[in-house]
Amino acid sequence: MLPIALTLGEAAGVGLDIAIAAWARRERERLPPFVFLGSAANVRERAILLGIDCPVREVTPEEAPLAFSMNFPCLAGFPEAHAEPGEIDPADASTTIASIRDGARLVADHRACALVTNPIAKHVLGAAGFAYPGHTEYLAELGAEYFGEKRRPVMMMAGPGLRTVPVTIHVPVADVPRLLTKELIVETAQITAAELKARFAIPSPRIAISGLNPHAGEKGMIGKEEIEVVAPAIETLRSQGIDATGPLPADTMFHPAARANYDVALCMFHDQALIPVKAIAFDEAVNVTLGLPFIRTSPDHGTAMEIAGTGLARPTSLISAIRLAAEMGRAAGTA
């Protein structure tokens, strides 16, 4: 059995808190084993601060599954971070980056079945010369380096009863109509359909595709993107045998009866996709990166440095991310 590689994230944030809290609930939650890519000393210090009994053991990835039942398994020899809870230390940026890089390397070497990433502080890494907007772009580069496959990653939010994919992500809303193309919608849907088959064991994924404008454009009265861009993309997808429906009004896509009709909702921009998932399953939603040559999930929240070390951080989303990564690994045959 291969463990999941779990990264440190921002050392001043809640990554340590939720990793320790998740391990403490391992039996109750039936948590799959992980190996933590962070310092054993950091885990011990944070566990004491949180008041959680957490015996730590430095291990190899191969030793982690057996150690997991009795000890919090940290990758042996991983460097110590110096930040205090809520107080960023810029010198830790290299440690955060190494945790991500080494985690991807473990998966590439078949020493871990999947990668789960704790939240990072993008501005801290950027100030240290990190050339990527976030995890996703860096992981795409690591996929090319370690697997020899450069693919376009696609972001999917997954919660109980709802999966959503934004076609455009971290761009100003004013730029969305310009960036939205038939080709982009088709490629995003193709990647999504292939991943749902390969890693979610859904043989014929049903994809509901939203419009961009209110009421899906109202037949061109409130915008023509649905007629000129979205509908042609759906026609192309159907011609390829992909079960795509739409364009659908975004304000009626997410009630329970509507959600029963599809496996994933493809939305035109960030908030259109993320708001419904966070409204329905804020504590349980998981960020999944589709299109990578390896499995990656992440809790759907930030570093929350204002509550780091206080015991207020809930591990629910991380537990869901670890579980989902293991499920995807079993479906893909990598676990």
N, C-alpha and C positions, 0 to 999 in steps of 0.2 A: 504494500500500500504506500503510495506516494503522499507526502504532506502537501499542504498549500503553503506557498511562500507569502508571508505577511510582512509588509514593509513598515518601517518606522514612521514615515510621514514627518511632519514638522514636530521636532522634539519639544518645543514650547507649547504645543497644542494638546488636544485630547486623544491623540493616537495611542499613546502609552496607556492612558486611562481606560479606553474602551477595549484595547487588546487584553489588558489584565482582567477587566470585568467580564469580558467574553470567556476567557479561560476559566474564571471562577465559576461560570455557569455551564461548563462543558458537559457535565453529566445531565443536568436538567434539560439543556437544549440539544443534547446529543450532537455536540459540535464535532465536525471532522477535525482531525489533527492538523496543526500548522507548525511551521518553523518561523520564528520571528527574526527578521533581519534588523536587529538593534542590539545595543549593548546590554549584557546581563546586569551590569552595575546600574544602568538607567532604570531597568525594570524593577530591580530591588528597591531603589530609592523611591520610585513612584508608588509602588505597592505599599510601602511603609506609610507614605504620606496619605494614601487612600484608606489605610487601615484594612487592607485585604491580605489574608494569608496566602502568599504566593511564592512557594519554593521555586527557585530558578535553577535551571541546569543548562550549561553550554553543550551543544550537541552538533553532530553532523546532520544533514538532512535525512540520511538513512536511519539515524537513531531517533528522530523526532516523533514518529508515530508511537513507538513503544514508550517513550518518556512522557508523552502528553498526558497520560492518565494521572500521573503523580507530580509532574513538574512542568513549569512554564518553559518551553524549549526555545532557547536563543541560539542563533548560529554562532558557533565557536569562533572567537577572535574578532568579532565585529567591533569597530572602534566606538568609543564612548562619545556621546553628545554632551555639550556643556550647558545648554540652556536650562534655566529654571522655568517652572510652569508659568505661562503667560508672559515670559520675558525672553524675547528672541535673542539668540546669539548668532550673528551673521557667519561666524566661523563654522557653524553646524551645517551650512548649505552642502558642503561636499559629502558629509555623512548621509544626508537625506538623499542626495543623488545616487550615492553608492548603493543605498538600500534598494532603490528602484532597479538600478542596473544589475546588481547581483541577483535580485529576485528573478528578473527576466532570464538571466544566465542559467539559474537553477532549472527553470522550466525548459529552456532550450537543451540542457544536458540531461533531461529526463530524470532529474533529482527532485522535482516538485511537479505537481499535476496542473497547477494554475497559480496565478498571481493575484493577490488582493492588496490593494494599495490604500494606506491610510492618508488622510487629507494633508496636503502640502500648502505652504504659504508662498504663492507664486511670486509675490513681489520680493521676497527674501532671496529666492533662487535667481530671479532676474537680476537683482543687484550684484549677485556673485558671478554673473556672466553666463547663466543658464540661458541657452538660446531658443528655448521652446516656450510657447504660451502656457503649457501645462503638461500634465501626465500624458494625454492622448498622443500628442505630436511626438513626444520623446519615445514613447513605447512603439510608435510606428517606425522610428529610426532604429530602435533596438531590434525590432522584428526583422528589418533588412540586414542588420549586422549579424545577428545570431542565427537567423533562420534562412537568410538569403532571399527573403520575400518582402518587398516593399509594397504594402497595400494601403488603400485609403481607409482609415478607421471611421466607424460610424458609432455615434453615441446612442445608447438605448437606456431608458429608465424603466425599471421593472419593479412593480409592486404587486401585492396580492390582487389578482383580478384585472390587472391593467399593465400593458407594455406600450411605451410610446417612443417614437424616434423623431427628432427634429431634423429636417433637411438642411436648414441653415442653423448655425449654433451661436457662437459668441460674436455677433455682428450687430451694429445698430439697426433698430427696426426700420429706419428710413432707408437702409440699403437693401433690405430683403427683396423688394420687387426687382431690383436690378440684378441681384445675384441668383435669383430663382430661375432655373432653366429646366427645360424638358429633360435634358441629358442628366442633370444633377438629380432630379427626382427619380429617374429610371435607375441610375447607378445605385442610389441609396436604397431603393426598394429591392434591387437585385441582391445586394450584399445582405440586407436584412432577411430576405427569404432564404438565402443559402445558409445563413447562420442559424435560423430557426430550425431548419431541417437537420443540420449537422450537430448542433450543440444543445438543442432544446427538444429533440425527438418529435418534431411536428412535421409529419410527412408532406402536408399540403398547406402551407401557411396562408391564412386569410389576412390580407392587408387592407385596412380602411384608410383612405387617403383624404385628408382635409383640403378644403379650399384655403385661400389666403385671406379673402375679404369676408366681411359679415355676410351671413346667409349664402356663403359660397358664391358671392358675386351677384346673386339675384338675376341670373341670365344676362349678365353684362351691365346691369344698371348700377352696380356698386363696385365696378372694377372688372377688367377683362382677363386677368391672369388665369382664372379658372378655364376660360374658353381657349385662350391662346397658348397656355403653358401646361396646366395641370391635367386637363382632359386628354390632350395628345399623349402625355406621358403615360396615363392610365391605359390608353388604347395600345400603346407599344408594349406595356407590361402584359396585358391580356394576350396579345399576339405571341408572346413568349411562353405562355402557359402559366403565368403567375396570377393568382386569384386576387385581383386588385379591384376595389370599388371606390367610387367617388366621382367628382369632388363632393365632399360632405361638409355641411355647415359645422364648424368647430364647436359651436355652442350646444349642439344636440348629440355629439358623438360619445359622450362619456357617462351618461346615466346607465344604470345596471342593464336594462334591456338592450341598449345599443351595444354595450361592451360584449354581450354574449354572441354577437355576430362576427367578431373578428379576433385574431390572435395578436395583432399589433396595430397601433394607429400611427400612421406616417403624417407628421405635421409640418407646416411650412416654416415655422420659426421657433426659437428657443422656448419662450413662455407658453406658446400654444401647446407644446408638448409637456413641459415640466409642471405647469400649474395643476393640471388634473391629477397627476401622480402624487404630487406633494399634498394636495388637498385630501386625497383618498387614503394615502398610506405614508404619511410624513415620516414616521419612525421606522418603517419597514422597507422603504424604497431603496433600490440598489442601482448604482450606475454601472452599466455593462458596456465595454468597448467591443463592438462587433468589427469584423474584418481583419483583425490581427491574426498572425499565425499561431497565437497562443491565447489562452483564456485569461481575461482580466476583468475583475469586478472591483467595486469600491463602495464604501458607504456614501449615502447621498447627503452629506453635510460637510461643512468646512472645518477649520482647525479649532474654532470655538475657544480661543486662547483665554478669553475672559473667565471661563469656568474650569480650565485645566488644573488638575490637582485638587479640586474641591469635592470630587465624588458625585457631582451633579450630571456628568455626561452619561447618557444612556447608550449601552452597547448594541441596541436592537438592530440598527441598520448594518453595523459591522457583522453581527451574527448572521443576518440575512445574506450579506455579501459572501461570507465564507460558505454558507450552506449552498447558495446558488452556484458558486464556483465549483464546488464538489459535484453538484448535480450535472453541471455542464460537462465536467470532466468525465463523468460516468457515461453520459450520452455520446460524447465524442470518442470514448475509449482511451482517454489519457490518464484516468485516475488509477 
